[in-house]
């Protein structure tokens, strides 16, 4: 029986996917085999020796010590694409907010309370103060064409915008899903100088922190609008505020309010609503539970951020699930040990990603503790599990 510790509020539809004969779960679990969470910060928490996997019901994993998990063979899952539609719809809403001055216009009408019969005349007199522009024909630059960025780009085309996309690392699958009418930007700075709106859709990493900074902002078209529904830290907030004050940016629409942003009339800050829909929370919960449970039961890895996707269809009742450093002759050493113990391999898969690799081996014979211990002694082995199927 696997023990799953649950942090935060996880949609009941997701938790209901857990097989009660295989897993027990809850917030009070001690020495868990796996963790499922949303926003809980694990950086300051010890990683239990029993821990095999962590599942994040969402895309970002900056609240999880991924590098430390990798060293310990703890697989970190996320749910790319599960909340993409929710974020995409909010981004499209932000485009309308920024183009039509809807927020300041609403604040103005709220200020008219108590003026009775004079309200209609005041509205007609001052509505010109909030004249906006239409989106049709305007240019949108999308930075990052993953699940969300791709959907934003495709749907923005349907609104009549001319769309450019910048992503030097776009996956083959996303490239197939991206409309051929989205212009590929080879030069980021050139794209920034041409577009009226810029929408950022990238994960937060050491390389993307403060990606939009003073240098990047100097290339923006004067008066452009910047939309950030990615992560707060992918922009340099002080540089954004300077660009707003200088008129380089006309508006910064974001999902990450701070004291400084709230004090600036040219920043519209939404209270982190990107994935806050019932549908998105359910999709993320179901997806992460399925991935966690599949890994615990079969060793198959799908949508991990620190290890490669590694899937092997079951071909016997005994399986070795091995995580190791990505160094030469690992597979040779593993198969040599199995051969020395006269173990016949039925099926095998080995996948690598960066510094680590995963090996799944189905065998026709029972795997003894001696075999497990011998494999663990191989230099570079991080973890070994012996899985038995009914």
C-alpha positions in Angstrom: 0.0 0.0 0.0 1.5 3.3 -1.1 1.1 6.4 1.2 0.3 9.7 -0.5 0.6 13.0 1.5 -1.8 15.7 0.1 -1.0 19.3 0.5 -3.4 22.2 -0.4 -6.8 21.8 -1.8 -6.8 19.1 -4.6 -10.0 18.6 -6.6 -12.0 15.6 -5.3 -12.4 14.4 -8.8 -8.6 13.9 -9.0 -8.3 12.3 -5.6 -11.1 9.9 -6.5 -8.8 8.5 -9.2 -6.6 6.8 -6.6 -7.1 3.1 -6.4 -8.0 2.4 -2.7 -6.5 -1.0 -2.9 -3.2 0.5 -4.0 -3.0 3.9 -2.2 -4.0 5.6 0.9 -3.9 9.4 1.0 -4.5 12.4 3.1 -2.9 15.5 4.7 -1.7 13.7 7.8 0.3 10.9 6.2 3.8 10.3 7.7 6.8 8.9 5.8 4.9 9.2 2.4 5.8 7.4 -0.7 4.6 10.3 -2.8 3.4 13.9 -2.4 0.7 15.7 -4.3 0.5 19.5 -4.0 -0.3 22.8 -5.7 1.4 25.8 -4.0 3.0 24.2 -0.9 6.7 25.3 -0.7 8.9 22.2 -0.2 12.3 24.0 -0.3 12.6 24.2 3.4 11.1 20.8 4.2 13.1 17.6 4.5 12.6 15.0 1.8 11.6 11.7 3.5 13.8 8.7 2.7 10.7 6.8 1.5 9.7 9.5 -1.0 9.5 8.2 -4.6 7.6 11.0 -6.4 6.1 14.4 -6.1 3.1 15.5 -8.2 2.4 19.2 -8.9 -1.2 19.9 -9.9 -0.1 22.6 -12.3 2.7 23.5 -14.6 5.2 25.5 -12.5 7.5 23.6 -10.1 9.4 26.5 -8.6 8.0 25.5 -5.2 9.8 22.1 -5.4 13.5 21.5 -5.0 13.8 19.7 -8.3 17.6 19.4 -8.3 17.7 17.8 -4.8 14.9 15.5 -5.9 16.8 14.4 -8.9 19.9 13.5 -6.8 17.7 11.3 -4.6 15.8 9.7 -7.5 12.5 11.4 -6.7 10.5 11.9 -9.8 8.8 15.3 -10.0 5.6 15.4 -12.2 3.7 18.3 -13.4 0.6 18.7 -15.6 1.5 20.6 -18.7 -1.6 21.7 -20.7 -4.1 20.7 -18.1 -4.9 24.3 -17.2 -3.9 25.8 -20.6 -7.4 26.7 -21.7 -8.1 28.5 -18.4 -5.0 30.7 -18.7 -5.5 31.2 -22.4 -9.0 32.6 -21.8 -7.7 35.0 -19.1 -5.0 36.2 -21.5 -7.6 36.9 -24.2 -9.7 38.8 -21.6 -6.6 40.8 -20.7 -6.2 41.8 -24.3 -9.7 43.3 -24.3 -9.1 45.0 -21.0 -6.0 46.6 -22.2 -7.3 47.6 -25.6 -10.6 49.2 -24.4 -9.5 50.8 -21.1 -12.2 48.7 -19.4 -10.8 48.8 -15.9 -10.3 52.6 -15.6 -13.7 53.1 -17.3 -15.4 50.9 -14.7 -13.6 52.7 -11.9 -15.0 55.9 -13.3 -18.6 54.7 -13.4 -18.3 53.5 -9.8 -17.2 57.0 -8.8 -20.6 58.3 -10.1 -22.6 56.6 -7.4 -24.9 59.0 -5.6 -25.2 61.5 -8.4 -28.6 60.3 -9.4 -30.2 61.8 -12.5 -26.9 63.5 -13.6 -25.2 60.1 -14.2 -26.3 59.7 -17.9 -25.0 63.2 -18.8 -21.7 62.7 -17.0 -21.2 59.4 -18.8 -21.7 61.0 -22.2 -19.5 64.0 -21.3 -16.6 61.9 -20.1 -16.7 58.7 -22.1 -14.1 60.0 -24.6 -11.6 59.9 -21.8 -11.6 56.1 -22.1 -11.5 55.7 -25.9 -9.7 52.5 -26.8 -8.7 50.7 -29.9 -9.8 47.5 -31.7 -7.7 44.4 -31.6 -8.4 43.5 -35.2 -5.3 44.3 -37.3 -3.0 44.9 -34.3 0.2 42.9 -33.8 0.7 40.4 -31.0 4.0 38.9 -30.1 3.9 35.6 -28.1 7.1 34.6 -26.2 7.0 30.9 -25.5 4.9 28.5 -27.6 4.2 25.7 -25.2 0.6 24.5 -24.4 -0.6 28.0 -23.3 1.4 30.2 -25.7 0.3 28.0 -28.7 -3.4 28.3 -27.7 -3.1 32.1 -27.2 -1.4 32.5 -30.6 -4.0 30.4 -32.4 -7.0 32.0 -30.8 -5.6 35.6 -31.2 -5.5 34.9 -35.0 -9.3 34.3 -34.8 -9.8 37.7 -33.2 -8.1 39.3 -36.2 -4.7 40.0 -34.7 -1.5 39.5 -36.7 0.6 37.1 -34.5 4.3 36.5 -34.3 5.7 33.7 -32.0 9.2 33.4 -30.5 10.3 30.1 -29.1 13.7 28.7 -30.1 12.9 25.5 -28.2 9.4 24.7 -29.5 8.6 21.0 -29.4 7.6 19.1 -32.5 4.2 18.4 -31.1 3.5 22.1 -30.4 4.8 23.1 -33.8 2.3 20.7 -35.4 -0.5 22.3 -33.3 0.5 25.9 -34.0 -1.4 27.6 -36.9 0.7 28.1 -40.0 -0.6 31.7 -40.0 1.5 32.5 -36.9 4.7 34.1 -38.1 7.9 32.6 -36.7 10.1 35.3 -35.2 13.8 34.4 -35.6 15.0 37.6 -33.8 13.3 38.4 -30.5 14.4 42.1 -30.4 13.0 42.6 -33.9 9.7 41.1 -33.0 9.5 43.3 -29.8 10.0 46.4 -31.9 7.2 45.5 -34.3 4.3 44.4 -32.1 1.6 46.3 -30.2 1.1 43.6 -27.5 3.5 41.1 -26.0 2.4 38.1 -24.1 4.9 35.9 -22.1 4.4 32.2 -21.6 7.5 30.6 -20.2 8.4 28.6 -17.1 10.5 30.2 -14.4 14.1 28.9 -14.5 17.5 30.4 -13.8 17.6 31.3 -17.5 14.2 32.9 -17.7 14.4 34.9 -14.5 14.1 38.6 -15.4 13.9 37.6 -19.1 12.1 40.9 -19.7 14.4 43.5 -18.3 15.7 46.9 -19.1 17.6 45.7 -22.2 14.6 43.9 -23.6 12.3 46.7 -22.8 14.5 49.1 -24.8 13.5 47.1 -27.9 9.8 47.4 -27.3 7.7 49.4 -29.6 6.9 52.7 -27.8 3.5 52.4 -26.1 3.2 48.6 -26.3 1.2 46.6 -23.8 2.9 43.7 -21.9 0.9 40.8 -20.6 2.4 38.4 -18.0 0.4 35.4 -17.0 3.4 33.2 -16.7 5.4 33.9 -13.5 6.1 37.2 -11.7 9.8 36.7 -11.8 10.2 36.3 -15.6 10.1 40.1 -15.6 12.2 42.6 -13.7 9.5 44.5 -11.9 11.5 47.6 -11.3 12.5 47.8 -15.0 8.8 47.4 -15.9 7.8 50.3 -13.6 10.5 52.5 -15.1 9.3 51.6 -18.6 5.7 52.5 -17.6 6.8 55.8 -16.2 8.8 56.6 -19.3 6.0 55.7 -21.7 8.0 52.9 -23.3 5.1 50.6 -22.0 1.6 52.0 -22.0 0.3 49.2 -19.8 1.4 46.1 -17.9 -1.4 43.5 -17.3 -0.3 40.8 -14.9 -1.5 38.0 -12.6 0.9 38.8 -9.8 0.0 41.9 -7.7 2.6 43.6 -5.5 2.6 46.8 -3.5 4.6 48.6 -6.2 2.4 47.5 -9.1 -0.8 48.4 -7.2 0.6 51.9 -6.8 1.1 52.4 -10.5 -2.0 53.4 -12.5 -0.6 51.9 -15.7 -0.4 48.4 -14.2 -3.5 46.2 -14.1 -2.9 43.4 -11.5 -5.3 40.4 -11.4 -5.2 38.2 -8.2 -3.5 35.2 -9.7 -6.6 33.8 -11.5 -4.8 32.2 -14.4 -5.7 28.6 -13.6 -8.5 29.4 -11.1 -11.4 27.6 -12.8 -13.2 24.5 -11.7 -12.4 22.8 -14.9 -8.6 23.6 -14.7 -8.3 22.4 -11.1 -10.1 19.2 -11.9 -8.0 18.6 -15.1 -4.8 19.2 -13.2 -5.8 17.0 -10.2 -6.9 14.1 -12.4 -3.8 14.3 -14.6 -1.3 14.4 -11.7 -3.0 11.6 -9.8 -3.0 9.3 -12.9 0.7 10.0 -13.5 1.7 9.4 -9.8 -0.3 6.2 -9.5 1.0 4.9 -12.8 4.6 5.5 -11.7 4.2 3.9 -8.3 2.5 0.9 -9.8 4.4 0.4 -13.0 7.5 2.6 -13.0 6.3 4.4 -16.1 7.3 8.1 -16.2 5.1 10.5 -18.1 5.4 14.3 -17.8 8.3 14.4 -15.3 10.3 17.6 -15.2 13.6 16.0 -14.0 13.6 12.6 -15.7 12.8 11.4 -19.3 9.5 10.0 -20.3 10.0 6.3 -20.0 7.2 3.8 -20.7 7.2 0.1 -21.1 4.1 -2.0 -21.8 3.9 -4.9 -19.3 5.3 -8.1 -20.7 5.9 -10.1 -17.5 5.0 -10.1 -13.8 8.4 -8.8 -12.6 9.9 -5.4 -13.3 13.0 -3.5 -12.3 12.6 0.3 -12.2 16.1 1.8 -12.1 17.1 5.5 -12.0 20.7 6.2 -12.6 23.2 8.9 -13.7 23.5 9.2 -17.4 27.0 7.7 -17.8 28.4 5.1 -20.1 27.9 1.3 -19.7 25.1 1.5 -17.1 22.8 -0.8 -19.1 25.7 -3.2 -19.8 26.5 -3.5 -16.1 22.8 -4.0 -15.2 22.3 -6.7 -17.8 25.6 -8.4 -16.8 24.3 -8.8 -13.3 21.0 -10.2 -14.5 22.9 -12.7 -16.8 25.1 -13.8 -14.0 22.0 -14.7 -12.0 20.5 -16.5 -15.0 17.7 -14.0 -15.3 16.0 -13.8 -18.7 15.0 -10.3 -19.9 11.6 -10.2 -21.5 11.5 -6.5 -22.5 13.6 -3.5 -21.7 13.7 0.3 -22.3 16.3 2.9 -21.4 15.7 6.6 -21.7 18.0 9.5 -20.8 17.6 13.2 -20.3 20.4 15.5 -19.2 22.3 14.0 -16.3 19.9 11.2 -15.5 18.4 8.1 -17.1 15.6 5.6 -16.4 15.7 1.9 -17.2 12.7 -0.4 -17.0 13.4 -4.1 -17.3 10.8 -6.8 -17.4 12.1 -10.3 -16.5 10.6 -13.7 -16.6 12.0 -14.8 -13.2 11.7 -13.7 -9.6 14.2 -11.0 -8.7 16.1 -11.8 -5.5 17.3 -9.3 -2.9 20.9 -10.2 -3.8 20.3 -9.0 -7.4 18.8 -5.7 -6.1 21.8 -5.1 -3.8 24.3 -5.9 -6.6 22.6 -3.4 -8.9 22.6 -0.8 -6.2 26.4 -1.2 -5.8 27.0 0.0 -9.4 28.5 3.4 -9.4 26.0 5.9 -10.6 22.8 4.0 -9.6 20.4 6.4 -7.8 17.5 4.1 -7.0 16.2 0.6 -7.7 12.7 -0.7 -7.3 11.5 -4.3 -7.7 7.9 -4.2 -8.9 5.7 -7.3 -8.9 2.5 -7.4 -10.9 -0.5 -9.6 -10.0 
